[in-house]
Amino acid sequence: MTCCRQCEGLENLFNSKVAREDLDAYRKRGVTGTTRALLDQLRAAGVQDMSLLDIGGGVGAIQHELFKSGIGSSLAVDASSAYLAAAKSEAVRQGYADRAEYRFGDFVQIAPELEPHDIVTLDRVICCFPDMPNMVSLSAARAKRLYGVVYPQDGWWLRGAQHIAGAALALVRSKYRFYIHSTREIDALIQAEGLRPRFHTRAGLVWQVSVYARE
Ligand SMILES: C[S@@+](CC[C@H](N)C(=O)[O-])C[C@H]1O[C@@H](n2cnc3c(N)ncnc32)[C@H](O)[C@@H]1O
C-alpha cells in the first residue's frame, strides 16, 4: 500500500464530523489515558519556552496542554485537514494562535523542509502509517531534546486484530488501514538517531507510552 492511498484514507476517516466530535470531547473532558501519561512525562522533563513539533496531533490536545505548561511555539503536521482546522480553532479560543503553525500533508513527504524542534510528539500516529521506518527516523532526527510516542504494543492479539480490521476495511472499500509495527524496531530506530529512553509504560493490552531524551 502506498502512502498516498493511506493519506487519502486518513483524510476520509478523520473528517470534519470526527474532528468536531473529538474537539467536543476534548473541551468536555480534557486529556485522558495515555495522552495524559505522555504529557505528565514531558512536563516532568521540563518544557518551558521550548518549541514543539506535534505530528498527527488530531485536534491538538498535546499542543493546547503544553502551551498551558509554558512552551514557546508549536508546529502541527497532519494528514487530516479537518483535524488541523479543529486544532487551529481551539488555539484561537485558547489565545495562543499567534505562536502556532500548521502544515497539512504526509509528514514523511514534508519532513525534509522541517527544522528540528525541542520536543517531537506522535500520539497514536505510527499505527496509522505503513512506512514506519521513515516516519520514526525522520521524526526522531528532528527532536533536539525530547521525543514522545504513544503506539500499540506488538502482541499476537493486536497483529490478529490488524488482519481482521484490514479485511473489514477492505470490504467497506476504505483506503485506511492500521498497522502493528515491531516495538523492537521502533526503539532501535529512535536510538539510532541519538535519543535515549527516559520513560516507558504499557497501558492495558493495547497502548504503550515512551519518552526519549537527547543526551
Ligand atoms: C488516530 S489519530 C490520533 C490523533 C491524536 N494524536 C490523538 O491521539 O487523539 C492519527 C493521526 O495521525 C495523523 N497521521 C497519520 N499518518 C500521518 C502522516 N504520515 N503524516 C501526517 N499525519 C499523519 C492522522 O491524520 C491523524 O490525525
The ligand as a Gaussian input file, in Angstrom:
#p B3LYP/6-31G(d) Opt

LIG

0 1
 C       -5.574000       8.009000      15.489000
 S       -5.341000       9.703000      15.043000
 C       -4.611000      10.320000      16.541000
 C       -4.907000      11.778000      16.784000
 C       -4.391000      12.305000      18.117000
 N       -2.944000      12.279000      18.164000
 C       -4.977000      11.525000      19.257000
 O       -4.269000      10.712000      19.863000
 O       -6.184000      11.711000      19.524000
 C       -3.930000       9.608000      13.939000
 C       -3.480000      10.956000      13.426000
 O       -2.258000      10.802000      12.723000
 C       -2.348000      11.519000      11.500000
 N       -1.368000      10.919000      10.578000
 C       -1.193000       9.611000      10.304000
 N       -0.201000       9.441000       9.420000
 C        0.276000      10.675000       9.131000
 C        1.304000      11.159000       8.284000
 N        2.045000      10.352000       7.535000
 N        1.536000      12.491000       8.245000
 C        0.789000      13.344000       8.993000
 N       -0.204000      12.940000       9.817000
 C       -0.464000      11.627000       9.884000
 C       -3.810000      11.386000      11.121000
 O       -4.220000      12.322000      10.154000
 C       -4.473000      11.602000      12.472000
 O       -4.549000      12.968000      12.791000

